[in-house]
Amino acid sequence: MTRIDIGATEDFPLEEGVYIGHDVTGGEPIAVFRTDDGIYALNDRCTHGNYSLSEGWVEDGAVECPKHASAFCLANGKVLNLPATEDAPTHTVEIVDGRVLLTPQFDA
């Protein structure tokens, strides 16, 4: 799997999502979130209504979909409330020398 340098840590605002397009990831778009606890990456699309999670609200280690308010744990992608019933796929993120390295993990 390929690690992709997607920017400096400070390029990712606290408690906000950043959209990383398929042209960068080589697959699905990914939403990257920075909190006080770390940086996390989920597929950008809500599993309920196909809306952009990078446009959602981040609070208490979760992102809430802007359309129907389903929430997903940033650390593991688990659904925290309805109407979504399917977890959001996650991706590996590392910080090396102040750079954010994303390793997309798409199903083959």
C-alpha positions in Angstrom: 0.0 0.0 0.0 1.2 3.5 -0.9 1.6 6.2 1.7 0.5 9.6 0.3 1.8 12.9 1.7 -1.4 15.0 2.0 0.0 18.1 3.8 1.4 19.5 7.0 -0.4 18.9 10.2 -1.4 22.5 10.4 -3.1 22.2 7.0 -5.9 20.3 8.8 -8.0 22.6 11.0 -9.1 21.3 14.4 -12.6 19.7 14.5 -13.1 20.2 10.7 -13.1 17.8 7.8 -10.8 18.1 4.8 -11.8 16.5 1.5 -9.1 14.4 -0.3 -10.3 13.6 -3.8 -10.1 10.3 -5.7 -7.4 11.9 -7.9 -5.1 11.9 -4.9 -6.3 8.7 -3.2 -6.5 6.5 -6.3 -9.9 5.3 -5.2 -12.8 6.7 -3.2 -12.7 10.3 -1.8 -11.5 10.4 1.8 -12.4 12.8 4.6 -9.5 13.6 7.0 -10.2 15.1 10.5 -7.9 16.5 13.1 -8.9 16.6 16.7 -6.9 17.1 19.9 -6.5 13.3 20.0 -5.1 12.8 16.5 -5.8 12.7 12.8 -8.3 10.3 11.4 -9.5 9.3 7.9 -12.8 7.8 6.8 -14.4 7.4 3.4 -15.9 10.7 2.6 -19.4 9.3 1.9 -22.0 8.7 4.6 -23.0 5.0 4.4 -26.7 6.0 4.7 -27.3 8.7 2.1 -24.0 9.2 0.2 -23.4 12.7 1.6 -20.0 14.2 2.2 -18.7 13.5 5.7 -16.0 16.1 5.2 -18.8 18.7 5.4 -20.1 17.2 8.6 -19.8 18.4 12.2 -17.0 17.0 14.4 -17.5 16.7 18.2 -16.4 14.3 20.9 -14.4 12.1 18.5 -17.2 11.6 16.0 -18.4 13.2 12.8 -22.1 13.8 12.1 -23.4 13.6 8.6 -24.7 17.0 7.5 -27.8 15.5 5.8 -29.5 13.0 8.2 -27.3 13.3 11.3 -25.9 9.8 11.4 -22.7 9.9 13.4 -19.5 7.9 13.0 -16.6 7.3 15.4 -13.5 8.9 13.9 -11.2 6.3 15.4 -12.8 3.2 13.9 -15.7 4.3 11.6 -18.4 2.6 13.7 -21.9 3.9 13.3 -23.0 5.7 16.5 -26.6 6.4 15.6 -29.3 5.9 13.0 -30.3 6.3 10.2 -27.0 4.8 9.1 -26.5 1.1 9.9 -23.2 0.4 8.0 -19.8 1.5 9.4 -17.7 3.9 7.5 -14.4 2.5 6.1 -11.3 3.9 7.8 -7.8 4.5 6.5 -4.4 4.7 8.1 -2.9 8.1 8.9 0.6 8.7 10.3 2.3 12.0 11.2 6.0 12.0 10.3 8.1 15.1 10.8 5.0 17.3 10.8 3.7 15.8 7.6 0.4 13.8 7.3 0.8 10.5 5.5 -2.3 8.7 4.3 -2.4 5.1 3.4 -5.7 4.4 1.6 -7.1 1.0 2.3 -9.7 0.2 -0.3 -11.2 -3.3 -0.9 -9.8 -5.0 -3.9 
